[in-house]
Amino acid sequence: MTPALHVQLAAVSDAATIAALSRRLIEHGLPWSWRPERVARAIAAPNTNVAIVRGLDGLVGFGIMEYWDEDAHLVLFAVHPARHRQGIGSAILTWLEASAVAAGSKRIRLEARRDNVAARNFYNDHGYHEIRLERRMYSGSLDGVKLEKWLRPQGGDR
């Protein structure tokens, strides 16, 4: 059984670890765009939350969410494979969703590789809906799927 998970904001000192996890778990086979400098900028950005969970063995999961007007965008999200199915991803996602609600977001958008069935199932299980397939979305070579989750009713101000 996994002990209670503590989701917290990342510190700039976490940028290199997050970037390395992104390279290995998300950006494999693609040009590396989330280098430590870019992650550090996201950590410092006023419209972005970088949430993490640490385990006894160090950082085990993270999510980067940007907030724009009425939409939030889950830019990057990963959990170390050895820690899958332990509630870490759900804890981070729930924390980020609550932050999006507090920020006034109406919906959250995100993308996933078309061939990443585990990620697509995870997001579907958390109420995200696939809205479109985009061919060659990643570096002009890999197909992606765009997903969204409405946090408030569409068309209403409340």
C-alpha angles and dihedrals in degrees: 000000000000115000119235110300121232114208113197140165116272122246123222086253087067093059097093093049093047091048091050091050090048091051093049102036106028112017098042109139092016134086109280106250102158097069121162093268093055092046090049090053089051091050090053097042115110093218096050137075121200107195124190142180121210125204130190086273095053133262109001104172144009144179131197116205126182122200120215122175102295098346132074121203122208097213102177133006133170144153122199107260093235088060099048118129093024097105096259096118092045091050093051093045093048090050092050092046091052089051090051091052090049089050090055097251118162095198145004122228128194143160133226134184111266091232094051096095093165092057093045091051091047092053093044089052088054095053101268118139126211107237103176147355114233116200118224091359095151114065090327092289114071126060119235138196123223116216135183141185123201113222095183130026114281116254095013128106093214 
